[in-house]
Amino acid sequence: LVLLIICIVWGIPVLLIFNSSIKRENFWYHSVTGLLCFLFFCGCIFISIVSAWLYLFVPLKFNYLAALTTALLLYLLLFQRGKILSLFPGARKWENPLSILAVLFICISIILFILLSALQPVNGDTQIYHLQIIQWQNRHKVVPGIANLYSRFGLGSNWFNLISLFYWPTFKNENFTY
């Protein structure tokens, strides 16, 4: 749920930037659920782009993401509130049956992810490179020439960046499968 909220917050600037090129006839624009799904995916993509640049200077830790999200949220609430409210006038309609199905889909998805993340991973990490890359990104910034040690360390995967950013070290069970 934290991941969902953070991605939605990061999706709002994307919607503000590309607002003029968005067709207002699109189905997702007229339903709350569709708009939230759009914001989630845009925010996830935007966070992965930011994380690729952020990793050049600092390790990818949740604390940094939380601080950046808080700063972004404060900026949006203080300076962009009018623009944000003007984006959502059509999103107050719940008569569309598609939005009810989308709400059901989101609720089932959230329950599924919570249940899956509570299980032990079926395909445990082989300790070859997945976990090492995620832990390295979480503890250290980019080191020039790291790919010379092992080519997978130079992979630069945005998926690993996102896992490193959303990794909370306070939890004992490290389940990076989901």
Protein Blocks (a to p, Z undefined) as FASTA:
>chain_A
ZZmmmmmmmmmmmmmmmmmmpcfkbmklmpfklmmmmmmmmmmmmmmmmmmmmmmmmccd
fklmmmmmmmmmmmmmmmmmmmmmmmmmmmmpckbmklmmmmmmmmmmmmmmmmmmmpcc
fbdcehlmmmmmmmmmmmpccdehklmmpmklmnopaklmmmmmmpcfkbmbdcfkZZ
